[in-house]
Amino acid sequence: MKQAVFIHGFAGSIHSETVGNLRKYNPDVQWFPLEVNHNVEQSLQVIQHFLQQHPQIDALVGSSLGGYYVLCTPFTGKKIVINPVLNPMAVLKKHVGLNQYRGRRENGDTHFKFTMQDLFRFKSYKPIDTPNTICHYTANDPFLGESIKREYQKFFSNAIMTPHLRGHFMDEHYIKHMLTIELNN
């Protein structure tokens, strides 16, 4: 059985419909959704620690800010990033202040404060494309903007605009029809 880690995006949760759909449409994959947060250092430590404890992981899958975290992780296996944030300093600036989580968090928190200090921590990290990285993206991402297509095509050697991805977030259609294929290749 393949094993994959899923990293959610900004203000996300491991108790989301996305995680349920990953398990539903990929029953031959053992999923390990990791709860991360807006603190890049803490989040990358969580991922790195998990990977050290589970060296048999076949793939890392990340969406939005989770995609950024996947790109900053020195994992050498398959990486699948969906509408990843490439420049968090620009994209996340509008979220400085109080934010609400989009799903239940393990510690019960419903809100969090994202500060300028949190934002500036991203300066110390740089996402890296590898030969094992595949990027799927939406043509006109409502969160990342129209210019993201050019950025993805410039940054990634393997960036695919997919009609199966209908918005910024992974929906059931995308997971069922596209992600399943990528995981099994």
Helices and strands as residue ranges (DSSP letters): E 2-7, H 17-25, E 29-34, H 40-53, E 59-63, H 65-71, E 78-82, H 88-91, G 93-95, E 97-100, E 111-114, H 116-121, G 122-124, E 133-137, H 148-155, E 159-161, H 172-174, I 175-179, H 180-184
